[in-house]
Amino acid sequence: MLLEGELVRLRALEPEDAERIHAFVTDPEVGRWMENGHPLSLAQVRKRCEERAVNTYEKVVLGIEAKAERKLIGVIDLRDAEPEIGEAYLDVYIGDAEYRAGGGYGTEALRLLCRYGFNNMRLHQITLWVVAENEVARHVYRKIGFVEEGRHREAFVGLDGKRHDMILMSMLKGELKW
């Protein structure tokens, strides 16, 4: 599967993406707002990439590639999709700092995957959780049509051990702003 916009291409992840993904997830700026487990070695990330399950309705994981440079810059997914209720959860990160600062790469990737979820997967709702202090991400989510629905107090533990509130956001089919 390949989803393409003006700036990015969303594509299946390959085993050779392991080094880039390892660099992303070990970058403190990327990991700052991510729910991270224990640190992973490059060998462990390689193994995960090699053994990655096939994309299915329940979980679609795609690499975000800068189209002009054909360079992996992040990862986006729709997970826990349930056809009975037409809902899935979205996760995204731009791991390459060069593409993180307002160039529109993350925004376009979100729009492409949300459109795919609504049109191809026949989802009715896409939901996500974001750390309350991550205002940059919240701004992008609102810009493309997500609305804030609630707050889960002190539900996220940062890398420094400090607790933060999480914001629940969702978008219904027909609310995607292009």
N, C-alpha and C positions, 0 to 999 in steps of 0.2 A: 504494500500500500504506500502510495506517495501522495501527499497533499502539498500543493504548491501555491504560494502567493508571490508578491513582488519581491519581498525581502528574504523569506524563509521557505524551506522545504521541510516537511515532516516525513520522516522515513523510519522504517524498522531499524532497531539497533543491531549492530554487527559486533562480533567478538573483538575486532580490531579497534572498537571504540573504548575499550577498557582503560587505556592510559589516559585518555581525555576525561572520562567519567571519574576516574580516581583523582585526577587533579582537581576537578570540580568539587567533589565531596570532601576533599581534605582542605579546601580553601575556607578559612574562618569566616570570610564575608558571605560565602554561599551557605555554609552550615549554620550561620547565625540564627536563621528563622526556620530551619528544617528540623523535623523530628528525626534525630539521628540515634541510631543504636550505638553500639561500641565501634571504635575505629576499625576500618577494614584495610588490610594490606593490599598492595597492587595485585598480588597473586589471588587473593580472595575476590577482588573485583573482576579479574580476568575469568575466574571460574564461574562467577555469576553470569557474566556476559556470554560465556560459552554454553552455559546450561539454561539460558533464559527460555522460558516457556513461549510457545507460539502465541501471538496475539489472538485473543478470542473476544466474544461479546462481553464477557465478564471483566476483562482487563486488556486494554490497548495501551502499550507503552511505545512511544516514538521519540526518536532523536530530533532535535531542532537543529537544522543545518542552515548556516548563512548561505543563501543561494549563490551569490556572486563568487564567494571564496570556496564553496563546497567544503565547509569546515563545521564540524559539530560544535555547537555553542550551548546546548542545554538539552533538557529532557522534559517531556510532557506526557501525562497519561490520563486516561479515564479508567477508573477502577470500581470494583464492587457494583457493576451495572446489573440491574435487575429488570428483565423484560416485563415482568408482571406489573411493575409500577412505573417503569420507564424512567428510572433515576440512576445516576452515576455520580461518583466523586471525582473531582479534578485535582491534580497535583502538577506543579510546573516549577522549573527553575532555569534561569539563564546562568550557566556556570562560567562563561568566559567574560571577564570583566570588561573587555573592549566593547562588548555588545549589550552591556547591562545599563548603560547610562542614557536612556531616553531615545534610542534610535528607532524604536517601533518594532523591534524583532520579537520581543515577548508578547506585545499586543497582537501582532499579526498571527503568531503561533496559537495564542488563545482563541482568536476568532476562527481560525481554520479548524481547530479541533472541536470547538463548540458547534460549528456548522456541521461538521462530520457527525458529531453525536446526535444532533437533532434530526438531520436529514437521513443519514445512512443507518444509524443505530435505532432510529425512531424513539429517541429519548424525549421525555416530557420536561424533565428538570435535571440541571447539572448543579451540583453542590460542591462547596469547598470550605475549608477552614483556613484562616489566616491569623497570624499573631497581630494583636491590636496595634502594636507599635510599628508594624511594617506598613507605614502609610504609603510608600511608593507602590507596593503591590495592591493595596486597597484602592488606590486611585485608579490604577489600570483596570482592575476588576469592575469598578463602578462605571468607568468610561465605556466598557463594552456591554454593559447591561446587567451585571450582577447587583443584587440588592442585599443589604445587611438584614439578617433576620434575628440574630440573637448573639449573646455573649456567654461564653463558658469561662467563668472566673478562675484565674490562676491555673489554667489547664496545661500550659506549656512551660517546660523547664528549659531555659537557655543554657548555652555552653558554660556560662559562669555560675550556673546553679540558681539564678534568679527566676522567679515565677512570673508569667505574663498571662493576661487574658487572651482567649482565642475568640475570633469573630466568625460566626456562621454566615455564609453568603450563598445565594443561589440565583439561578436564572431559569426562567421558564421558556419553553419553545415559543418563539415569536418575540422574545425580548432582546435577542442578540442585536447589538448596534454595530453596524459595519462602518 
